[in-house]
Amino acid sequence: MLGVGGSRKNLGREALRGGGRGGRVGGGLDPQAQKRELLRKLQEKRQQRRREGDTAEPSA
């Protein structure tokens, strides 16, 4: 891109499609892995809330 600044790098076809450097050009997790991690965290929070709700005494 022109006018953005920074250094340029000629990327090959594989890199443009997400290959190389751990599967991502910029590194880090791919979108599917991010989604799985988010779902896992949400499920853990729900389970924790259920456990806390089960142990709480019902108010009369």
PQR file with spaces between the fields and no chain letter, atoms N, CA, C, O and H, PARSE charges and radii, in Angstrom:
ATOM       1  N    MET     1       0.844   -1.188    0.000 -0.4000 1.5000
ATOM       2  CA   MET     1       0.000    0.000    0.000 -0.0000 2.0000
ATOM       3  C    MET     1       0.884    1.244    0.000  0.5500 1.7000
ATOM       4  O    MET     1       1.931    1.286    0.647 -0.5500 1.4000
ATOM       5  N    LEU     2       0.462    2.197   -0.701 -0.4000 1.5000
ATOM       6  CA   LEU     2       1.230    3.424   -0.775 -0.0000 2.0000
ATOM       7  C    LEU     2       0.751    4.416    0.281  0.5500 1.7000
ATOM       8  O    LEU     2      -0.438    4.478    0.594 -0.5500 1.4000
ATOM       9  H    LEU     2      -0.388    2.163   -1.226  0.4000 1.0000
ATOM      10  N    GLY     3       1.678    5.183    0.820 -0.4000 1.5000
ATOM      11  CA   GLY     3       1.319    6.233    1.756 -0.0000 2.0000
ATOM      12  C    GLY     3       1.056    5.776    3.168  0.5500 1.7000
ATOM      13  O    GLY     3       0.648    6.580    4.006 -0.5500 1.4000
ATOM      14  H    GLY     3       2.644    5.133    0.566  0.4000 1.0000
ATOM      15  N    VAL     4       1.276    4.508    3.459 -0.4000 1.5000
ATOM      16  CA   VAL     4       1.019    4.005    4.803 -0.0000 2.0000
ATOM      17  C    VAL     4       2.246    4.160    5.682  0.5500 1.7000
ATOM      18  O    VAL     4       2.128    4.342    6.894 -0.5500 1.4000
ATOM      19  H    VAL     4       1.607    3.854    2.779  0.4000 1.0000
ATOM      20  N    GLY     5       3.413    4.090    5.080 -0.4000 1.5000
ATOM      21  CA   GLY     5       4.643    4.194    5.839 -0.0000 2.0000
ATOM      22  C    GLY     5       5.130    2.830    6.284  0.5500 1.7000
ATOM      23  O    GLY     5       4.473    1.818    6.036 -0.5500 1.4000
ATOM      24  H    GLY     5       3.508    3.942    4.096  0.4000 1.0000
ATOM      25  N    GLY     6       6.261    2.801    6.932 -0.4000 1.5000
ATOM      26  CA   GLY     6       6.823    1.537    7.375 -0.0000 2.0000
ATOM      27  C    GLY     6       7.577    0.846    6.249  0.5500 1.7000
ATOM      28  O    GLY     6       7.639    1.354    5.129 -0.5500 1.4000
ATOM      29  H    GLY     6       6.794    3.622    7.133  0.4000 1.0000
ATOM      30  N    SER     7       8.141   -0.295    6.546 -0.4000 1.5000
ATOM      31  CA   SER     7       8.918   -1.006    5.533 -0.0000 2.0000
ATOM      32  C    SER     7       8.011   -1.922    4.730  0.5500 1.7000
ATOM      33  O    SER     7       6.981   -2.390    5.217 -0.5500 1.4000
ATOM      34  H    SER     7       8.091   -0.707    7.456  0.4000 1.0000
ATOM      35  N    ARG     8       8.407   -2.163    3.515 -0.4000 1.5000
ATOM      36  CA   ARG     8       7.643   -3.040    2.647 -0.0000 2.0000
ATOM      37  C    ARG     8       8.301   -4.409    2.612  0.5500 1.7000
ATOM      38  O    ARG     8       9.508   -4.548    2.814 -0.5500 1.4000
ATOM      39  H    ARG     8       9.244   -1.783    3.120  0.4000 1.0000
ATOM      40  N    LYS     9       7.494   -5.394    2.356 -0.4000 1.5000
ATOM      41  CA   LYS     9       8.009   -6.747    2.220 -0.0000 2.0000
ATOM      42  C    LYS     9       7.245   -7.415    1.093  0.5500 1.7000
ATOM      43  O    LYS     9       6.015   -7.386    1.060 -0.5500 1.4000
ATOM      44  H    LYS     9       6.514   -5.281    2.191  0.4000 1.0000
ATOM      45  N    ASN    10       7.969   -8.008    0.184 -0.4000 1.5000
ATOM      46  CA   ASN    10       7.322   -8.747   -0.894 -0.0000 2.0000
ATOM      47  C    ASN    10       6.872  -10.089   -0.337  0.5500 1.7000
ATOM      48  O    ASN    10       7.691  -10.914    0.067 -0.5500 1.4000
ATOM      49  H    ASN    10       8.968   -8.032    0.210  0.4000 1.0000
ATOM      50  N    LEU    11       5.587  -10.293   -0.321 -0.4000 1.5000
ATOM      51  CA   LEU    11       5.040  -11.523    0.233 -0.0000 2.0000
ATOM      52  C    LEU    11       4.732  -12.510   -0.873  0.5500 1.7000
ATOM      53  O    LEU    11       4.247  -12.140   -1.942 -0.5500 1.4000
ATOM      54  H    LEU    11       4.921   -9.623   -0.650  0.4000 1.0000
ATOM      55  N    GLY    12       5.019  -13.762   -0.603 -0.4000 1.5000
ATOM      56  CA   GLY    12       4.670  -14.806   -1.549 -0.0000 2.0000
ATOM      57  C    GLY    12       3.197  -15.168   -1.437  0.5500 1.7000
ATOM      58  O    GLY    12       2.490  -14.698   -0.545 -0.5500 1.4000
ATOM      59  H    GLY    12       5.413  -14.063    0.265  0.4000 1.0000
ATOM      60  N    ARG    13       2.756  -16.000   -2.347 -0.4000 1.5000
ATOM      61  CA   ARG    13       1.353  -16.397   -2.370 -0.0000 2.0000
ATOM      62  C    ARG    13       0.948  -17.092   -1.066  0.5500 1.7000
ATOM      63  O    ARG    13      -0.137  -16.841   -0.542 -0.5500 1.4000
ATOM      64  H    ARG    13       3.330  -16.381   -3.071  0.4000 1.0000
ATOM      65  N    GLU    14       1.805  -17.952   -0.549 -0.4000 1.5000
ATOM      66  CA   GLU    14       1.489  -18.675    0.687 -0.0000 2.0000
ATOM      67  C    GLU    14       1.326  -17.710    1.860  0.5500 1.7000
ATOM      68  O    GLU    14       0.392  -17.846    2.650 -0.5500 1.4000
ATOM      69  H    GLU    14       2.687  -18.156   -0.975  0.4000 1.0000
ATOM      70  N    ALA    15       2.225  -16.744    1.977 -0.4000 1.5000
ATOM      71  CA   ALA    15       2.146  -15.778    3.071 -0.0000 2.0000
ATOM      72  C    ALA    15       0.889  -14.920    2.966  0.5500 1.7000
ATOM      73  O    ALA    15       0.276  -14.585    3.980 -0.5500 1.4000
ATOM      74  H    ALA    15       2.984  -16.634    1.336  0.4000 1.0000
ATOM      75  N    LEU    16       0.506  -14.565    1.739 -0.4000 1.5000
ATOM      76  CA   LEU    16      -0.701  -13.763    1.560 -0.0000 2.0000
ATOM      77  C    LEU    16      -1.952  -14.522    1.978  0.5500 1.7000
ATOM      78  O    LEU    16      -2.955  -13.919    2.360 -0.5500 1.4000
ATOM      79  H    LEU    16       1.004  -14.838    0.916  0.4000 1.0000
ATOM      80  N    ARG    17      -1.887  -15.840    1.905 -0.4000 1.5000
ATOM      81  CA   ARG    17      -3.039  -16.659    2.276 -0.0000 2.0000
ATOM      82  C    ARG    17      -2.928  -17.194    3.696  0.5500 1.7000
ATOM      83  O    ARG    17      -3.665  -18.106    4.070 -0.5500 1.4000
ATOM      84  H    ARG    17      -1.072  -16.330    1.595  0.4000 1.0000
ATOM      85  N    GLY    18      -2.029  -16.648    4.485 -0.4000 1.5000
ATOM      86  CA   GLY    18      -1.944  -17.024    5.887 -0.0000 2.0000
ATOM      87  C    GLY    18      -0.882  -18.042    6.213  0.5500 1.7000
ATOM      88  O    GLY    18      -0.792  -18.463    7.366 -0.5500 1.4000
ATOM      89  H    GLY    18      -1.429  -15.907    4.181  0.4000 1.0000
ATOM      90  N    GLY    19      -0.082  -18.456    5.271 -0.4000 1.5000
ATOM      91  CA   GLY    19       0.953  -19.443    5.539 -0.0000 2.0000
ATOM      92  C    GLY    19       2.211  -18.793    6.080  0.5500 1.7000
ATOM      93  O    GLY    19       2.395  -17.582    5.957 -0.5500 1.4000
ATOM      94  H    GLY    19      -0.155  -18.114    4.335  0.4000 1.0000
ATOM      95  N    GLY    20       3.068  -19.589    6.671 -0.4000 1.5000
ATOM      96  CA   GLY    20       4.345  -19.084    7.174 -0.0000 2.0000
ATOM      97  C    GLY    20       4.209  -18.415    8.527  0.5500 1.7000
ATOM      98  O    GLY    20       3.135  -17.923    8.875 -0.5500 1.4000
ATOM      99  H    GLY    20       2.918  -20.573    6.771  0.4000 1.0000
ATOM     100  N    ARG    21       5.285  -18.393    9.288 -0.4000 1.5000
ATOM     101  CA   ARG    21       5.343  -17.769   10.618 -0.0000 2.0000
ATOM     102  C    ARG    21       4.186  -18.202   11.510  0.5500 1.7000
ATOM     103  O    ARG    21       3.445  -17.369   12.033 -0.5500 1.4000
ATOM     104  H    ARG    21       6.157  -18.793    9.005  0.4000 1.0000
ATOM     105  N    GLY    22       4.041  -19.501   11.676 -0.4000 1.5000
ATOM     106  CA   GLY    22       3.010  -20.010   12.561 -0.0000 2.0000
ATOM     107  C    GLY    22       1.621  -19.955   11.952  0.5500 1.7000
ATOM     108  O    GLY    22       0.631  -19.963   12.683 -0.5500 1.4000
ATOM     109  H    GLY    22       4.643  -20.177   11.251  0.4000 1.0000
ATOM     110  N    GLY    23       1.525  -19.900   10.643 -0.4000 1.5000
ATOM     111  CA   GLY    23       0.226  -19.878    9.998 -0.0000 2.0000
ATOM     112  C    GLY    23      -0.343  -18.486    9.800  0.5500 1.7000
ATOM     113  O    GLY    23      -1.365  -18.328    9.132 -0.5500 1.4000
ATOM     114  H    GLY    23       2.330  -19.893   10.049  0.4000 1.0000
ATOM     115  N    ARG    24       0.295  -17.479   10.366 -0.4000 1.5000
ATOM     116  CA   ARG    24      -0.190  -16.102   10.218 -0.0000 2.0000
ATOM     117  C    ARG    24       0.964  -15.200    9.816  0.5500 1.7000
ATOM     118  O    ARG    24       2.093  -15.394   10.267 -0.5500 1.4000
ATOM     119  H    ARG    24       1.125  -17.607   10.909  0.4000 1.0000
ATOM     120  N    VAL    25       0.689  -14.214    8.970 -0.4000 1.5000
ATOM     121  CA   VAL    25       1.734  -13.285    8.552 -0.0000 2.0000
ATOM     122  C    VAL    25       2.199  -12.479    9.748  0.5500 1.7000
ATOM     123  O    VAL    25       3.401  -12.290    9.931 -0.5500 1.4000
ATOM     124  H    VAL    25      -0.228  -14.056    8.604  0.4000 1.0000
ATOM     125  N    GLY    26       1.285  -12.006   10.557 -0.4000 1.5000
ATOM     126  CA   GLY    26       1.635  -11.200   11.717 -0.0000 2.0000
ATOM     127  C    GLY    26       1.883  -12.005   12.971  0.5500 1.7000
ATOM     128  O    GLY    26       2.147  -11.433   14.028 -0.5500 1.4000
ATOM     129  H    GLY    26       0.308  -12.159   10.408  0.4000 1.0000
ATOM     130  N    GLY    27       1.805  -13.308   12.880 -0.4000 1.5000
ATOM     131  CA   GLY    27       1.961  -14.144   14.055 -0.0000 2.0000
ATOM     132  C    GLY    27       0.670  -14.177   14.854  0.5500 1.7000
ATOM     133  O    GLY    27      -0.327  -13.599   14.421 -0.5500 1.4000
ATOM     134  H    GLY    27       1.590  -13.773   12.021  0.4000 1.0000
ATOM     135  N    GLY    28       0.656  -14.823   15.985 -0.4000 1.5000
ATOM     136  CA   GLY    28      -0.531  -14.877   16.825 -0.0000 2.0000
ATOM     137  C    GLY    28      -1.473  -15.984   16.410  0.5500 1.7000
ATOM     138  O    GLY    28      -1.138  -16.821   15.572 -0.5500 1.4000
ATOM     139  H    GLY    28       1.466  -15.293   16.337  0.4000 1.0000
ATOM     140  N    LEU    29      -2.655  -15.982   17.003 -0.4000 1.5000
ATOM     141  CA   LEU    29      -3.633  -17.033   16.763 -0.0000 2.0000
ATOM     142  C    LEU    29      -4.466  -16.733   15.524  0.5500 1.7000
ATOM     143  O    LEU    29      -4.723  -15.576   15.190 -0.5500 1.4000
ATOM     144  H    LEU    29      -2.927  -15.302   17.684  0.4000 1.0000
ATOM     145  N    ASP    30      -4.880  -17.799   14.853 -0.4000 1.5000
ATOM     146  CA   ASP    30      -5.766  -17.619   13.725 -0.0000 2.0000
ATOM     147  C    ASP    30      -7.190  -17.391   14.254  0.5500 1.7000
ATOM     148  O    ASP    30      -7.453  -17.679   15.421 -0.5500 1.4000
ATOM     149  H    ASP    30      -4.671  -18.739   15.124  0.4000 1.0000
ATOM     150  N    PRO    31      -8.094  -16.894   13.443 -0.5600 1.5000
ATOM     151  CA   PRO    31      -9.447  -16.573   13.908  0.2800 2.0000
ATOM     152  C    PRO    31     -10.179  -17.756   14.531  0.5500 1.7000
ATOM     153  O    PRO    31     -10.899  -17.584   15.515 -0.5500 1.4000
ATOM     154  N    GLN    32     -10.009  -18.948   13.978 -0.4000 1.5000
ATOM     155  CA   GLN    32     -10.676  -20.116   14.554 -0.0000 2.0000
ATOM     156  C    GLN    32     -10.151  -20.411   15.956  0.5500 1.7000
ATOM     157  O    GLN    32     -10.926  -20.751   16.850 -0.5500 1.4000
ATOM     158  H    GLN    32      -9.425  -19.088   13.179  0.4000 1.0000
ATOM     159  N    ALA    33      -8.857  -20.284   16.150 -0.4000 1.5000
ATOM     160  CA   ALA    33      -8.282  -20.531   17.471 -0.0000 2.0000
ATOM     161  C    ALA    33      -8.753  -19.474   18.458  0.5500 1.7000
ATOM     162  O    ALA    33      -9.012  -19.790   19.619 -0.5500 1.4000
ATOM     163  H    ALA    33      -8.227  -20.008   15.423  0.4000 1.0000
ATOM     164  N    GLN    34      -8.869  -18.230   18.022 -0.4000 1.5000
ATOM     165  CA   GLN    34      -9.389  -17.174   18.904 -0.0000 2.0000
ATOM     166  C    GLN    34     -10.817  -17.474   19.307  0.5500 1.7000
ATOM     167  O    GLN    34     -11.184  -17.289   20.468 -0.5500 1.4000
ATOM     168  H    GLN    34      -8.658  -17.972   17.079  0.4000 1.0000
ATOM     169  N    LYS    35     -11.627  -17.933   18.371 -0.4000 1.5000
ATOM     170  CA   LYS    35     -13.020  -18.248   18.655 -0.0000 2.0000
ATOM     171  C    LYS    35     -13.122  -19.407   19.650  0.5500 1.7000
ATOM     172  O    LYS    35     -13.918  -19.359   20.588 -0.5500 1.4000
ATOM     173  H    LYS    35     -11.329  -18.083   17.428  0.4000 1.0000
ATOM     174  N    ARG    36     -12.307  -20.452   19.438 -0.4000 1.5000
ATOM     175  CA   ARG    36     -12.325  -21.585   20.363 -0.0000 2.0000
ATOM     176  C    ARG    36     -11.937  -21.150   21.775  0.5500 1.7000
ATOM     177  O    ARG    36     -12.546  -21.582   22.754 -0.5500 1.4000
ATOM     178  H    ARG    36     -11.660  -20.491   18.676  0.4000 1.0000
ATOM     179  N    GLU    37     -10.930  -20.300   21.871 -0.4000 1.5000
ATOM     180  CA   GLU    37     -10.476  -19.824   23.179 -0.0000 2.0000
ATOM     181  C    GLU    37     -11.564  -18.996   23.861  0.5500 1.7000
ATOM     182  O    GLU    37     -11.790  -19.143   25.062 -0.5500 1.4000
ATOM     183  H    GLU    37     -10.436  -19.949   21.076  0.4000 1.0000
ATOM     184  N    LEU    38     -12.234  -18.133   23.110 -0.4000 1.5000
ATOM     185  CA   LEU    38     -13.307  -17.323   23.664 -0.0000 2.0000
ATOM     186  C    LEU    38     -14.455  -18.197   24.148  0.5500 1.7000
ATOM     187  O    LEU    38     -14.981  -17.972   25.238 -0.5500 1.4000
ATOM     188  H    LEU    38     -12.051  -18.014   22.134  0.4000 1.0000
ATOM     189  N    LEU    39     -14.848  -19.176   23.367 -0.4000 1.5000
ATOM     190  CA   LEU    39     -15.928  -20.081   23.770 -0.0000 2.0000
ATOM     191  C    LEU    39     -15.553  -20.868   25.022  0.5500 1.7000
ATOM     192  O    LEU    39     -16.383  -21.077   25.906 -0.5500 1.4000
ATOM     193  H    LEU    39     -14.421  -19.359   22.481  0.4000 1.0000
ATOM     194  N    ARG    40     -14.293  -21.302   25.089 -0.4000 1.5000
ATOM     195  CA   ARG    40     -13.845  -22.049   26.276 -0.0000 2.0000
ATOM     196  C    ARG    40     -13.941  -21.191   27.528  0.5500 1.7000
ATOM     197  O    ARG    40     -14.382  -21.664   28.576 -0.5500 1.4000
ATOM     198  H    ARG    40     -13.618  -21.133   24.371  0.4000 1.0000
ATOM     199  N    LYS    41     -13.527  -19.923   27.424 -0.4000 1.5000
ATOM     200  CA   LYS    41     -13.599  -19.025   28.576 -0.0000 2.0000
ATOM     201  C    LYS    41     -15.041  -18.775   29.001  0.5500 1.7000
ATOM     202  O    LYS    41     -15.347  -18.764   30.193 -0.5500 1.4000
ATOM     203  H    LYS    41     -13.168  -19.539   26.573  0.4000 1.0000
ATOM     204  N    LEU    42     -15.931  -18.572   28.025 -0.4000 1.5000
ATOM     205  CA   LEU    42     -17.341  -18.335   28.345 -0.0000 2.0000
ATOM     206  C    LEU    42     -17.958  -19.548   29.025  0.5500 1.7000
ATOM     207  O    LEU    42     -18.719  -19.406   29.982 -0.5500 1.4000
ATOM     208  H    LEU    42     -15.683  -18.581   27.056  0.4000 1.0000
ATOM     209  N    GLN    43     -17.633  -20.743   28.533 -0.4000 1.5000
ATOM     210  CA   GLN    43     -18.165  -21.960   29.136 -0.0000 2.0000
ATOM     211  C    GLN    43     -17.660  -22.137   30.562  0.5500 1.7000
ATOM     212  O    GLN    43     -18.415  -22.561   31.437 -0.5500 1.4000
ATOM     213  H    GLN    43     -17.014  -20.858   27.756  0.4000 1.0000
ATOM     214  N    GLU    44     -16.393  -21.818   30.803 -0.4000 1.5000
ATOM     215  CA   GLU    44     -15.853  -21.920   32.161 -0.0000 2.0000
ATOM     216  C    GLU    44     -16.576  -20.967   33.109  0.5500 1.7000
ATOM     217  O    GLU    44     -16.888  -21.340   34.240 -0.5500 1.4000
ATOM     218  H    GLU    44     -15.779  -21.474   30.092  0.4000 1.0000
ATOM     219  N    LYS    45     -16.845  -19.740   32.658 -0.4000 1.5000
ATOM     220  CA   LYS    45     -17.552  -18.772   33.494 -0.0000 2.0000
ATOM     221  C    LYS    45     -18.959  -19.245   33.815  0.5500 1.7000
ATOM     222  O    LYS    45     -19.426  -19.103   34.945 -0.5500 1.4000
ATOM     223  H    LYS    45     -16.591  -19.438   31.739  0.4000 1.0000
ATOM     224  N    ARG    46     -19.639  -19.812   32.810 -0.4000 1.5000
ATOM     225  CA   ARG    46     -21.000  -20.316   33.036 -0.0000 2.0000
ATOM     226  C    ARG    46     -21.003  -21.452   34.044  0.5500 1.7000
ATOM     227  O    ARG    46     -21.854  -21.498   34.933 -0.5500 1.4000
ATOM     228  H    ARG    46     -19.260  -19.927   31.892  0.4000 1.0000
ATOM     229  N    GLN    47     -20.052  -22.369   33.907 -0.4000 1.5000
ATOM     230  CA   GLN    47     -19.968  -23.487   34.839 -0.0000 2.0000
ATOM     231  C    GLN    47     -19.687  -22.995   36.255  0.5500 1.7000
ATOM     232  O    GLN    47     -20.246  -23.521   37.217 -0.5500 1.4000
ATOM     233  H    GLN    47     -19.361  -22.331   33.185  0.4000 1.0000
ATOM     234  N    GLN    48     -18.835  -22.003   36.384 -0.4000 1.5000
ATOM     235  CA   GLN    48     -18.505  -21.466   37.702 -0.0000 2.0000
ATOM     236  C    GLN    48     -19.732  -20.817   38.333  0.5500 1.7000
ATOM     237  O    GLN    48     -19.977  -20.980   39.528 -0.5500 1.4000
ATOM     238  H    GLN    48     -18.381  -21.576   35.603  0.4000 1.0000
ATOM     239  N    ARG    49     -20.499  -20.086   37.538 -0.4000 1.5000
ATOM     240  CA   ARG    49     -21.719  -19.448   38.053 -0.0000 2.0000
ATOM     241  C    ARG    49     -22.737  -20.495   38.491  0.5500 1.7000
ATOM     242  O    ARG    49     -23.404  -20.330   39.513 -0.5500 1.4000
ATOM     243  H    ARG    49     -20.300  -19.953   36.567  0.4000 1.0000
ATOM     244  N    ARG    50     -22.856  -21.568   37.720 -0.4000 1.5000
ATOM     245  CA   ARG    50     -23.784  -22.648   38.092 -0.0000 2.0000
ATOM     246  C    ARG    50     -23.377  -23.282   39.411  0.5500 1.7000
ATOM     247  O    ARG    50     -24.216  -23.547   40.272 -0.5500 1.4000
ATOM     248  H    ARG    50     -22.314  -21.702   36.890  0.4000 1.0000
ATOM     249  N    ARG    51     -22.072  -23.522   39.561 -0.4000 1.5000
ATOM     250  CA   ARG    51     -21.589  -24.114   40.810 -0.0000 2.0000
ATOM     251  C    ARG    51     -21.872  -23.204   41.995  0.5500 1.7000
ATOM     252  O    ARG    51     -22.281  -23.671   43.057 -0.5500 1.4000
ATOM     253  H    ARG    51     -21.391  -23.306   38.862  0.4000 1.0000
ATOM     254  N    GLU    52     -21.655  -21.903   41.814 -0.4000 1.5000
ATOM     255  CA   GLU    52     -21.904  -20.952   42.893 -0.0000 2.0000
ATOM     256  C    GLU    52     -23.389  -20.880   43.197  0.5500 1.7000
ATOM     257  O    GLU    52     -23.769  -20.738   44.359 -0.5500 1.4000
ATOM     258  H    GLU    52     -21.322  -21.524   40.950  0.4000 1.0000
ATOM     259  N    GLY    53     -24.235  -20.972   42.188 -0.4000 1.5000
ATOM     260  CA   GLY    53     -25.679  -20.938   42.379 -0.0000 2.0000
ATOM     261  C    GLY    53     -26.193  -22.186   43.071  0.5500 1.7000
ATOM     262  O    GLY    53     -27.135  -22.112   43.861 -0.5500 1.4000
ATOM     263  H    GLY    53     -23.926  -21.087   41.244  0.4000 1.0000
ATOM     264  N    ASP    54     -25.588  -23.337   42.786 -0.4000 1.5000
ATOM     265  CA   ASP    54     -26.003  -24.591   43.418 -0.0000 2.0000
ATOM     266  C    ASP    54     -25.638  -24.626   44.891  0.5500 1.7000
ATOM     267  O    ASP    54     -26.358  -25.226   45.689 -0.5500 1.4000
ATOM     268  H    ASP    54     -24.823  -23.397   42.145  0.4000 1.0000
ATOM     269  N    THR    55     -24.534  -23.998   45.268 -0.4000 1.5000
ATOM     270  CA   THR    55     -24.085  -24.050   46.659 -0.0000 2.0000
ATOM     271  C    THR    55     -24.758  -22.978   47.511  0.5500 1.7000
ATOM     272  O    THR    55     -24.759  -23.075   48.738 -0.5500 1.4000
ATOM     273  H    THR    55     -23.949  -23.511   44.620  0.4000 1.0000
ATOM     274  N    ALA    56     -25.331  -21.956   46.873 -0.4000 1.5000
ATOM     275  CA   ALA    56     -25.980  -20.891   47.633 -0.0000 2.0000
ATOM     276  C    ALA    56     -27.311  -21.391   48.204  0.5500 1.7000
ATOM     277  O    ALA    56     -28.032  -22.161   47.570 -0.5500 1.4000
ATOM     278  H    ALA    56     -25.330  -21.877   45.876  0.4000 1.0000
ATOM     279  N    GLU    57     -27.611  -20.928   49.426 -0.4000 1.5000
ATOM     280  CA   GLU    57     -28.865  -21.345   50.046 -0.0000 2.0000
ATOM     281  C    GLU    57     -30.005  -20.507   49.473  0.5500 1.7000
ATOM     282  O    GLU    57     -29.852  -19.303   49.268 -0.5500 1.4000
ATOM     283  H    GLU    57     -27.025  -20.303   49.941  0.4000 1.0000
ATOM     284  N    PRO    58     -31.140  -21.138   49.218 -0.5600 1.5000
ATOM     285  CA   PRO    58     -32.276  -20.384   48.695  0.2800 2.0000
ATOM     286  C    PRO    58     -32.823  -19.437   49.752  0.5500 1.7000
ATOM     287  O    PRO    58     -32.927  -19.799   50.924 -0.5500 1.4000
ATOM     288  N    SER    59     -33.172  -18.221   49.337 -0.4000 1.5000
ATOM     289  CA   SER    59     -33.716  -17.256   50.267 -0.0000 2.0000
ATOM     290  C    SER    59     -35.223  -17.422   50.346  0.5500 1.7000
ATOM     291  O    SER    59     -35.883  -17.677   49.338 -0.5500 1.4000
ATOM     292  H    SER    59     -33.087  -17.927   48.385  0.4000 1.0000
ATOM     293  N    ALA    60     -35.759  -17.278   51.542 -0.4000 1.5000
ATOM     294  CA   ALA    60     -37.202  -17.502   51.725 -0.0000 2.0000
ATOM     295  C    ALA    60     -37.985  -16.252   51.634  0.5500 1.7000
ATOM     296  O    ALA    60     -39.208  -16.279   51.767 -0.5500 1.4000
ATOM     297  H    ALA    60     -35.223  -17.070   52.360  0.4000 1.0000
